[in-house]
Amino acid sequence: MERFAMTEIVFLVENDPDCGYTAVALTESIFTQADDIETLPEMVLDAVQCHFPNEQRCSKIIWILL
C-alpha cells in the first residue's frame, strides 16, 4: 500500500490596490497574485504546484485566509 505525504499550506490574502489581490504562504516561500478574488484560488494552486514540482503524488490541504 502506497503512503501519501500530507502537507498543509496556509495562505494569507490581502487586497493590493496596485495589482488586485496577493496571497503569501505562512510556512513556505510561496507568493502569488491575481487581478480578482475569483482567480486567486487557481493562482494559489499553480504556485503550489510550481513550488513542489516533483511531488505529483503528494496530497496537500490548502487554506486561503481572506
Rosetta blueprint (number, residue, H / E / L):
1 M L
2 E L
3 R L
4 F L
5 A L
6 M E
7 T E
8 E E
9 I E
10 V E
11 F E
12 L E
13 V E
14 E E
15 N E
16 D E
17 P L
18 D L
19 C L
20 G E
21 Y E
22 T E
23 A E
24 V E
25 A E
26 L L
27 T L
28 E L
29 S L
30 I L
31 F E
32 T E
33 Q E
34 A E
35 D L
36 D L
37 I L
38 E L
39 T L
40 L H
41 P H
42 E H
43 M H
44 V H
45 L H
46 D H
47 A H
48 V H
49 Q H
50 C H
51 H H
52 F L
53 P L
54 N L
55 E L
56 Q L
57 R L
58 C L
59 S E
60 K E
61 I E
62 I E
63 W E
64 I E
65 L E
66 L L
